Amino acid sequence: MMQCRHCGSAGFIPFLDLGEAPPSNSYLDAADLARPEKRYPLVIRTCTECWLTQTKDFADREEFFSGDYAYFSSFSKTWLEHAKAYVGAMRDRFGLGPESLVAEVAANDGYLLQYVCELGIPCYGIEPTRSTAAAARARGVEIVEEFFGSELGSRLAREGRQADLIAANNVLAHVPDINDFVRGFAKLLKPAGVATFEFPHLYEMVRGNQFDTAYHEHYSYLSLIAVARILRANDLMVFDVETTPHHGGSLRVFACRSDHAAHHVMPAVRAMLEIEHEAGMNAEPFYAGFQASAEAARDGFRAFLADARKAGLKVAAYGAAAKGNTLLNFAGTEADEIAFVVDRNPAKQGRYMPGSRIPIVGEDRLLSDQPDRVVILPWNIETEIRSQLAYISDWGGQFVTAIPQLRIRS
């Protein structure tokens, strides 16, 4: 029986069922094409006790976050700018300097901590995937190469490594034991320290039909209603919240240790909770229609591919992103429908998309093959990609996005 990973309740309502799919970041090598792929059901439900929306788990985290994990944050210029702005804002707001200590959980390839280093603020990252940890060290960032939780937080605290600021961008949704994970922050923070958690907002996911942000690595889909409760149960207190446009619309939640409550609760917390309550995020109807919206977008994408084939158009895609794999697998897309996927990350080039088995190539293939349509899979950075690839208009190429519904434009 499925139990809520936060409160233990067995009461759930359906939210989204995307069928079976391989892990979205499990890219294939040529030798893998002769073997069957592991596929797991991608089923998401909402707990009616604490309103945490979550996957039904079928595999361990090591299956999704392996040593050759291929997601590197630094390949998005937009995301790097966001990280640099965050570091400057946190320095100014909380008076960080040479006597402070900053930690980042899920430091990835050092995309954020490089800017902390530039300011001369001592820091270290925590990152369990070998591939990205190595990239961070190459930038001069110290990395603790382990999965984070209460045990590691306690150990680092005993070693005198408690932090004034802990950043946690796009990781709260990625942990199977969310209670143990959050307790680690309470252990690792200094008494007046601050932890920030940034994550895609479930409110925006539903409002924007962003069903492709669902994949096995995302164990949880988060609202402030649920996050405030989880943090409160694990010795942290939410004292502020901000919105950001990234990943389709995210929340940045500020928290401190509840045993010190060193920071006053800002009006933004009540305001965001009111928005969520008014939207009905603490009631079943909010979650009821999402499946139909996802299926409508899927069917629109299928129709586009069928029409393109009939018209003899060559279709390619840009961005071998996890969200793209969700879309392609839910739509049942095959390699004869999309010629290739372009990605700037060398770790993905020469490999194949999981499930659809579409080859991943460098940007030079766009120029040599001149496809008629380019599907932007990471729609969250569409503006950046359209600017980067504006030259496809030279041969009459057009861009395609499938979320929230199909759109074709020059």
Order of alpha helices (4+ residues) and beta strands (2+ residues): beta-beta-beta-alpha-alpha-beta-alpha-beta-alpha-beta-alpha-beta-alpha-beta-alpha-beta-alpha-beta-beta-alpha-alpha-alpha-beta-alpha-beta-beta-alpha-beta-alpha-beta-beta
